[in-house]
Amino acid sequence: MRRTIMRVILFILLTINAYAQNGWNIVDIPVNTNLNSLYFPDTLNGYIATENGEYLKTTNSGKNWERYNSGVSQELVSINFSNDSVGFLLTSSGYLYKTINNGISWNLISNGFGIGKSMYFFDENIGYIISSIGQPTYSIHCYFTNNGGQNWAQSTITTGNINFNSAQFPDPVHGFYANNNNIYKSSNYGYTWERSITNYASNSIFNFIDENVGFMGSNFNSNSIVLKTTDGGLNWTIIFQEPGHTFRNGFFINHTTGYLLKPNGPILFTSNSGNHWFEQFNSENINTLYYIKFISNNIGFAFGSNGKLLRTSNGGTPIGMGNFSYNLPGEFVLHNNYPNPFNSSTVIKYEVNIKTNITFSLYSLTGSNIYNTKSLKNPGKYTINFSAENLASGIYFYSMESEKWKEVRKMILLK
């Protein structure tokens, strides 16, 4: 009887740890309007631009936020502070404001940027603005300054009946812009842009680690895909795909560790360049989130409409894994193990629809690979009598993977 009670207590503790301590927490902020951009000049001080001309500020890594009125009556699409004194605000109407006294007052320094889309400043002097001009046929323009916004050099990235998708500047020299099935790159402070054509639609750049390595989301054959480049955008490789709409946003901390924000949840996490993805957060709040960004290896934010802001200080912890595919389903079906939770052994059943090589893998809660086995399977139904004799109590994930399809399930071991 005592042993049974201990198992129940351990199961409850494991469940609480998996779901309540998943590493993402909803932050209470003093606004309920749309949050458009987030910028941290360091890991302590940060700013959020909102749609009603106000901005938020934190001095403790995003744990608490204070509300400030900029005095600007337009929507703020981007905010940037180069240091404790100098900051910039870009509005949706292409107005640029600057402060030199930490936001006590904001002065209009330009109103000729058309429809403001994004802004990037690397210090108080060097900065970029991306905007669109013209209607109904738009042209996308890049503006560069090296004297804090006193003067701007303008270049045209592209023209036509197009909408702004995304732009990124990994350093002061190099810039990237994505639109439909095109990628544009500048290697000379935005003065000229070279175009390369991809086979994918609705390209949206997540971020670039450096001038060569970058990640973006797109669509291909009705699938949402994530792509990676290692040669500055000349070539792109699919590292993840699944049926459905394009991922809303993504962010990679380095070459291997990244996060994805799906339209209807959850937040996904990879630590091995997209080979495997873990769920980290999922709730009714997920559909109001549109952006995800990390300011360090562990501190990150997801934010969007209606004042919704999530924060993690430990990089997030997996709570489960979904059925992440590399093609359309149909090669096999993986069932939940039974019993679950289990003590020393459990049964895993799966069905194979075509002759294919199947890899069975086992992972810990942190994503460490514990076991792999690969074999060629003919169409049919199969059963694995899984023994956990050498494993400690805890949460584990098992997966079945072929060349084009993958499914993952969670199991709980109680000893």
C-alpha positions in Angstrom: 0.0 0.0 0.0 2.8 2.4 1.0 4.6 1.6 -2.3 1.4 2.4 -4.3 1.0 5.7 -2.5 4.6 6.7 -3.2 4.1 5.9 -6.9 1.0 8.2 -7.1 2.9 11.0 -5.3 5.9 10.6 -7.7 3.5 10.6 -10.7 1.9 13.8 -9.4 5.3 15.5 -8.8 6.5 14.5 -12.3 3.3 15.8 -13.9 3.6 19.1 -12.0 7.2 19.4 -13.0 6.4 18.7 -16.6 3.6 21.2 -16.9 3.8 23.8 -14.2 7.5 24.2 -14.4 7.8 24.2 -18.2 9.9 27.4 -18.0 7.6 29.8 -19.7 5.6 32.2 -17.5 2.9 34.8 -18.3 4.2 38.3 -17.4 1.7 40.8 -16.0 2.3 44.1 -17.9 0.4 47.4 -17.6 -1.1 47.4 -21.1 -3.5 45.2 -23.0 -2.7 46.5 -26.5 -0.7 45.0 -29.3 3.1 44.6 -28.6 5.0 45.2 -31.9 8.7 44.9 -31.1 11.1 44.1 -28.3 14.7 45.3 -27.8 17.3 44.7 -25.2 20.6 46.6 -25.4 21.8 44.3 -22.6 20.3 41.5 -20.5 18.9 43.8 -17.8 17.4 46.8 -19.7 14.7 46.2 -22.3 11.9 48.0 -24.2 8.7 47.1 -25.9 6.9 49.2 -28.5 3.1 49.2 -28.5 0.5 50.2 -31.1 -0.9 53.2 -29.1 2.3 55.3 -28.9 3.4 54.0 -25.5 6.4 51.9 -24.7 7.3 49.6 -21.8 10.6 49.5 -20.0 12.3 46.9 -17.7 15.5 47.1 -15.7 15.4 43.5 -14.3 15.5 41.3 -17.4 11.8 41.5 -18.1 10.5 40.4 -14.8 8.7 43.7 -14.3 7.7 46.4 -16.8 6.8 50.1 -16.4 4.6 52.1 -18.8 5.8 55.3 -20.5 4.0 57.8 -22.8 6.3 58.8 -25.6 4.0 61.7 -26.6 3.7 60.2 -30.1 0.1 59.7 -31.2 1.0 57.0 -33.8 1.5 53.3 -33.7 5.1 52.4 -32.7 6.5 49.6 -34.9 10.0 49.5 -33.5 12.0 50.8 -30.6 15.8 50.9 -30.0 18.1 52.2 -27.3 21.8 52.4 -28.0 22.7 53.2 -24.4 21.1 54.7 -21.3 20.5 58.0 -23.0 20.1 57.6 -26.8 17.0 55.9 -28.2 14.9 55.8 -31.4 11.2 55.2 -32.1 9.8 54.4 -35.6 6.1 54.8 -36.3 3.9 53.0 -38.8 3.6 56.3 -40.8 7.4 56.4 -41.2 8.1 59.1 -38.5 11.4 58.7 -36.7 11.8 60.1 -33.2 15.0 60.3 -31.1 15.7 60.9 -27.4 19.1 61.8 -25.9 17.8 62.0 -22.3 16.5 58.4 -21.7 13.0 59.1 -23.0 12.2 62.2 -21.0 11.6 63.9 -24.3 11.4 62.7 -27.9 12.1 64.8 -30.9 11.0 64.2 -34.5 14.1 64.0 -36.7 12.5 62.6 -39.9 9.0 62.0 -41.4 10.0 60.8 -44.9 10.2 57.1 -44.6 6.8 56.1 -46.1 5.3 53.2 -44.2 7.7 52.3 -41.5 8.3 48.5 -41.2 11.4 47.9 -39.1 14.4 49.6 -37.6 17.9 48.4 -36.5 20.5 50.5 -34.7 23.9 49.0 -33.7 25.0 52.0 -31.7 23.9 55.7 -31.4 25.3 56.4 -34.9 24.9 53.4 -37.3 21.3 52.3 -38.1 18.9 51.1 -40.7 15.2 51.6 -41.5 13.2 49.4 -43.9 10.0 50.9 -45.3 7.5 50.6 -48.1 6.5 53.5 -50.4 3.7 53.8 -52.9 0.2 52.5 -53.4 -1.2 50.2 -54.8 2.2 49.2 -56.2 4.8 49.3 -53.4 8.6 49.6 -53.4 10.7 48.4 -50.5 13.4 50.9 -49.5 16.4 50.7 -47.2 17.8 53.7 -45.4 21.2 53.8 -43.7 22.7 56.4 -41.4 26.1 56.6 -39.8 25.6 59.8 -37.8 22.6 59.1 -35.6 19.9 59.9 -38.1 21.0 63.3 -39.2 21.5 62.0 -42.7 20.3 59.0 -44.6 21.4 57.1 -47.7 18.5 55.5 -49.5 18.4 52.4 -51.7 15.6 50.5 -53.4 15.5 46.8 -52.5 12.6 45.7 -54.8 9.4 47.1 -56.5 6.1 45.6 -57.5 2.8 44.6 -56.1 4.3 43.1 -53.0 4.0 43.3 -49.2 6.8 43.6 -46.6 7.7 40.2 -45.1 10.9 40.5 -43.0 14.4 42.0 -42.8 17.4 41.2 -40.7 20.8 42.8 -40.2 23.2 40.5 -38.4 26.0 43.2 -38.3 26.4 46.8 -39.5 27.6 45.7 -43.0 25.3 42.9 -44.0 21.5 42.9 -44.5 18.8 40.4 -45.7 15.3 41.0 -46.9 12.7 38.2 -47.7 9.6 38.6 -49.9 7.5 35.9 -51.5 10.0 33.5 -53.1 12.9 36.0 -53.2 15.8 36.7 -50.9 17.8 39.9 -51.1 21.2 40.5 -49.6 23.4 43.5 -49.1 27.1 43.4 -48.2 27.8 47.1 -48.4 25.7 48.9 -45.8 22.5 48.6 -47.8 23.7 50.5 -50.8 23.0 47.7 -53.3 21.0 44.5 -53.0 21.5 41.2 -54.8 18.5 38.9 -55.4 18.3 35.2 -55.3 15.2 33.1 -56.1 14.0 30.3 -53.9 11.5 27.5 -54.6 9.4 28.5 -51.6 6.6 31.0 -51.0 5.9 33.5 -48.3 9.5 33.6 -47.1 10.0 35.2 -43.6 13.4 35.5 -42.2 13.6 34.5 -38.5 17.2 35.7 -37.8 20.8 35.4 -38.9 23.5 34.2 -36.5 26.2 35.9 -38.6 26.6 36.9 -42.2 26.5 33.3 -43.4 24.2 31.3 -41.1 20.5 32.2 -41.0 17.0 30.6 -40.6 13.6 31.4 -42.2 10.1 30.1 -42.4 8.2 29.4 -45.6 5.6 27.3 -47.4 6.2 24.4 -49.8 3.6 22.0 -51.2 1.1 23.0 -48.5 3.6 22.4 -45.8 5.1 24.8 -43.2 8.9 24.6 -43.4 11.9 25.9 -41.7 15.0 26.4 -43.8 18.7 27.0 -42.9 21.5 28.7 -44.9 25.2 28.4 -44.3 26.4 30.5 -47.3 24.7 33.8 -46.7 21.4 33.0 -48.3 22.6 31.6 -51.6 21.3 28.1 -50.8 18.6 27.0 -48.3 18.1 23.5 -46.8 14.8 22.3 -45.2 15.5 21.3 -41.6 11.8 20.8 -40.5 8.4 20.7 -42.1 4.8 19.7 -41.3 1.4 20.2 -43.0 -0.3 23.5 -42.2 0.2 27.3 -42.2 3.5 29.1 -42.1 5.1 29.3 -38.6 4.4 32.8 -37.2 8.0 33.4 -36.0 11.2 31.7 -35.0 14.5 32.5 -33.3 17.8 30.6 -33.3 20.3 31.4 -30.5 23.1 29.6 -32.3 23.7 27.1 -35.1 21.8 24.3 -33.3 19.4 25.8 -30.7 16.2 27.3 -31.9 12.5 28.0 -31.2 9.4 28.1 -33.3 6.0 29.8 -32.7 3.2 28.0 -34.4 -0.1 29.8 -35.4 -2.2 27.8 -32.9 0.6 26.7 -30.6 2.7 25.3 -29.2 6.2 26.8 -28.8 8.7 24.3 -30.2 12.3 23.8 -29.2 15.3 22.1 -30.9 18.9 21.7 -29.6 20.2 19.6 -32.6 19.7 21.8 -35.6 16.0 20.9 -36.1 16.4 17.1 -36.2 14.1 16.8 -33.2 11.6 19.3 -31.7 10.1 19.4 -28.2 6.9 21.2 -27.1 7.6 23.8 -24.4 4.4 25.8 -23.9 0.8 25.4 -25.0 -2.4 27.2 -23.7 -5.3 29.3 -24.8 -2.9 32.3 -24.8 -0.8 30.9 -27.6 -3.0 32.2 -30.4 -2.3 35.8 -29.4 1.5 35.4 -29.7 3.2 36.5 -32.9 6.9 37.0 -32.1 9.6 35.1 -30.2 13.1 36.5 -29.3 15.9 35.6 -27.0 18.3 38.1 -25.4 20.7 35.4 -24.0 21.0 31.6 -24.0 18.3 31.3 -21.4 16.2 34.5 -21.3 13.6 34.7 -24.0 10.2 36.3 -24.7 7.1 35.5 -26.8 4.7 38.3 -27.3 1.9 39.6 -29.5 -1.6 41.0 -29.3 -3.8 42.0 -26.3 -0.8 42.7 -24.1 0.3 39.0 -23.9 3.9 38.5 -22.9 5.6 35.2 -22.0 9.1 35.0 -20.4 11.5 32.2 -19.7 14.7 32.4 -17.7 15.9 28.8 -18.3 15.5 28.4 -22.0 12.2 26.6 -21.4 11.7 23.0 -20.4 10.0 20.3 -22.7 6.5 19.3 -21.7 5.9 16.9 -24.6 6.4 16.2 -28.2 4.1 16.3 -31.2 3.8 14.3 -34.4 6.5 16.2 -36.3 6.7 15.1 -39.9 9.1 15.5 -42.8 6.5 14.7 -45.4 2.8 13.9 -45.7 1.7 11.1 -43.3 1.1 7.6 -44.4 4.2 5.5 -43.9 3.4 4.3 -40.3 1.4 4.9 -37.2 2.8 5.0 -33.7 0.5 4.3 -30.8 0.7 5.4 -27.1 2.5 2.9 -24.9 0.4 0.9 -22.4 0.4 1.0 -19.4 1.5 4.6 -19.0 2.8 5.4 -16.3 4.5 2.0 -16.0 6.9 0.3 -13.6 9.4 -2.0 -15.2 8.0 -2.7 -18.7 5.5 -1.3 -21.2 4.1 -2.3 -24.6 4.6 0.0 -27.6 2.6 -0.8 -30.8 3.0 0.6 -34.3 1.8 -0.1 -37.8 3.8 0.1 -41.0 2.0 0.8 -44.3 5.0 0.5 -46.7 8.3 -1.3 -46.7 10.7 1.1 -45.1 13.6 1.4 -42.6 12.3 2.3 -39.2 14.4 3.9 -36.4 13.2 3.6 -32.8 14.8 6.2 -30.4 14.5 7.0 -26.7 15.1 10.4 -25.2 15.3 11.9 -21.7 13.2 14.9 -20.7 16.1 17.2 -21.5 16.4 15.7 -25.1 19.5 13.5 -24.5 19.4 10.4 -26.8 19.5 7.2 -24.7 18.9 4.5 -27.2 18.6 3.9 -31.0 17.8 0.9 -33.1 17.2 0.7 -36.9 15.6 -2.1 -38.9 13.9 -2.7 -42.2 10.1 -3.4 -41.8 7.5 -4.8 -44.1 3.9 -3.6 -44.1 2.1 -4.9 -40.9 1.5 -4.5 -37.2 4.3 -4.7 -34.7 4.7 -4.7 -30.9 7.7 -3.7 -28.8 7.9 -5.1 -25.2 10.0 -2.3 -23.8 12.0 -2.9 -20.6 13.1 0.0 -18.4 15.3 -2.1 -16.1 18.3 0.2 -16.4 16.4 3.5 -16.4 15.6 5.8 -13.5 12.1 7.0 -12.8 11.1 10.0 -14.9 9.6 11.3 -18.1 10.9 9.9 -21.4 10.1 10.3 -25.1 10.1 7.6 -27.7 10.0 8.1 -31.5 9.6 6.2 -34.7 11.3 7.7 -37.7 11.6 6.8 -41.4 13.3 8.8 -44.2 10.1 11.0 -44.7 8.0 10.6 -41.5 8.3 10.9 -37.8 6.1 10.4 -34.7 6.9 10.9 -31.1 5.2 9.9 -27.8 5.7 10.5 -24.1 5.9 7.9 -21.4 6.3 8.0 -17.6 8.4 5.5 -15.7 7.6 5.0 -12.0 9.7 2.6 -9.9 
